[in-house]
Amino acid sequence: MIVERPSAARGTVDMGWLHSHHTFSFGHYYDPAWMGFGVLRVINDDTVAAGGGFAPHRHANMEIISVVLDGALAHKDSAGNEGVIRAGDVQWMSAGHGIEHSEYNGSDAAPVHFLQIWIQPARLNHAPAYDQKHFAPDARRARWVLLASPDGADGSISIRQDASLRATRLLPGDALAAALDPARRYWLHVATGEVAVGERVLAAGDALGLSGEGGALALRGIGASSDVLLFDLPA
């Protein structure tokens, strides 16, 4: 089964300092048909204006991953973690039994564009945890780079769920495939640019959900530069 999630169908938020698109129900946006995809609960496509940001707030029992596409994002939390992540960086915060954090634009002059992703953990009430790593965008040209995984394989960030996140960057004419296990679920999200996935053309914000599908998923770059995320999720 393949489900399509066009960018234009996502929930939208415009608060002046924040422009956001919600792939799944989140905050004031609620659609019972889009409550998540398996353990993948949130993909928020956020652009925060210079000087803007999310004031301290609390979360519990969620694996929160931020992928910065452009600009700089400043993080601070109640466990003492603090830093700025930039394009190519991936941040993971396991909220565990509860943590308070804030996320602000790390620049006074330019917006920051990032994806905030929530994945339900395999077990509740861990101690909170944090990590961040840089994955050079050019190193993922026409190849899958593992950003997050259950065991930290290949230098990825280790998360608390049987789920993996891979990323690639495709230029026009670049071709790449992903092997699919019919016993798993997959979510393909186009973060920037435009790609062909089989006979479909997907633009920034478009996504496909796949379950019970085997074989290979074929991708081809057709935009100037396209960033694509692939989630490998338990059934």
N, C-alpha and C positions, 0 to 999 in steps of 0.2 A: 504494500500500500504506500502511495506517495501522496502527501498533502502539500498544497501550495499556500504560502503566506506572502502575498504581495506587500511591498513596502507601503503602498497607498492605503492598505486596509488596516494598518497598525493604529493603535491609540496615539493621540498627540497631546502634548502639553506645551503651552507657551506662557512662561511667567516673566517674560522680558529678559531676565538674566539667564534663564534656562529654556532651551528648546529641546524637547525630548520626543522620541517615538518609542512606543512600547509594543514589542512583539507579542507579549502575553499580558494578561490582566495584572495591573499594578496601580496602587494608589487609587486615584479617582476614576481611573479607566477600568471598567469591568465588562468582560464579555465571557459568559459561561462556556462558550465554545472554544475559548483560548485561555485556559487556566495553566497551561504549561505543556510540556511534551515529555512524558515520563518524569525523571528526576530533574530535568531542566525546567526551572520555574520562571526565570526572568531573563530577558535580553532587552536592556534599555539603551537606546542610541542617544546619548546626551551630548549637547553642545552647551558649555557654560561660558558666559561672557567674562571678559577681564574683570577681576575684582569680585566675581560672583562665586557662590558655592553653597554647599549643604552644611548647615549648622550642626553641631553635635547632636547625634540621635543614636538610639539603641537598637541592636538586632540580637537575635539568638537563633541557634540551630540552623545556620545556613552557610554554605560555602560561597563566598562572594569573590568574584574575579573581575578585575578591571583591566581592560586592554586599551591603551592609549593609542589613538590613530593620528592625532596631531595636537601639538601644544604640550602643556605641562600640568599635571594634577598633583596637588599637595595633600598629603594624608597625615592624620594624627588620630591616635586612639587611646583609650583608657588603660591599655596594657603597656603603654610607653613607646609604641612604635610610631615613627615619624619619618617622613621622607617625601621626595618629589619624584614622580614617575613621568617619563616623557615618551614620545613616539618610539615604538619598539619595545617598551617595557610592559611587563605583565605583573600585576599585583594580586596577591591572594590573601584574604582574611577569612579565617574560619571563626565565625561568631561564637561557636560553642555554646556554653551555658549562658552567655551574655557579654556583650562588649559595646561600648559607646565609641563612636568615631565621627570624624568630620572629613569632608572632601571639598577642597577649594581650588579654584583656578590658581595655578602657580605662577601666573604672569599678570602683570598690571597693564599689559598692552595688547595681548592677543587672546582669542578664545581658545578653549581646550575642547577637543572632540574625542570622546571615548565611549566604549561599550562597558556597561556594568551588567554582569552575568551572575545569576544566582542558581546554585545547584543544591538540591536537598542532600544532606549528609547521610551516610549509611548508618550512623549511630548518633543518638542525641546526647547532648550535655557533656561533650568533650570540654577540656580547657581551651580557651581561645588561642589561636595561633596566627602567625603572619609570615609572609615571605614576598619578595619581589625579585624579578630577574629581567635582564635585557636579552632580547632575541632580535638580532640585527635583521631588519626587514629585507635587505638585499640577500641575506643568506637563505631566505625561503623562496627565492626565485624559482618557480616551476618545480618545487619539491615541497613535500609536507614536512613541517618542523613541529615537533611535539612540544606544546607549551605547558600542559598540565596533564597529570596522570595519577593513578592510584599509588604508584611506587617510585615516582621521580625518575623514571627511565630517561635516558638520553639527555640528562641535564634539565629535565622539565621540573616544574613545581609539583610537589606531591600533595594531592588533595584527599579528602576523607570520603571518597565515593568511588565505586567501580565505574569511573567515567574518564574519558580522555578528551582533550581539546587539541586539535592540530590547526595550523595556519599555513597558507601559501600565498605568494604574490605572483600573479600572472600578467605578463605583457602580451600585446597582440600576437597571436600565433602560438603562444606557449600552450602546450597540452600536458595534462596530468590526469591520472586516474586514482581512484580510491577503491580498494577492495572492500566489499560489503559482506558481513556475516548475517545471514537471515535470522539468527538468534538474538541479534542486537538491534537497537534503534539508532538512527543517525539524524542529525539536524545540520543542514548546510546553510550557512548565513553569509551573504555577500555584504561585506562591510564597506567597501569602496569599489568604484569602477563598474564593469560590466563583463559578464562571462556567459559562455554557452555551456549548458549542462545537458548533454544529449541533444535533444531537439528544442529544448527550452532556452530562452535568453533571459538571464536574471541580471537586474541592475542593483545598485546599492540599496540595501534595506530589504531586498527580496530574500526569501528563504524557502527551503524544501524540507519536509519531514519524511523520513523513510522508515518503515518497519516491515519486517518479514521479507526484505529484499536481499537477494544474493547477487553474485557477479561483481561487476566493476562499474563505478560511477565515473563517467568521462567528462572532464572539464576542459574548456579551451578559452584562453583570454581573448577578448575582443575590444576591451576598453583600453585607454592609455596605460593605466596601471590599476590592477584589481586585487584587492585583499579579500581572501575568503577564509572563513572559519568552518571547521568540521568537528562536530561533537559526536563522539562514540559513546553510547549510553546503554545501560542495562535494559533489557526488555521488561 
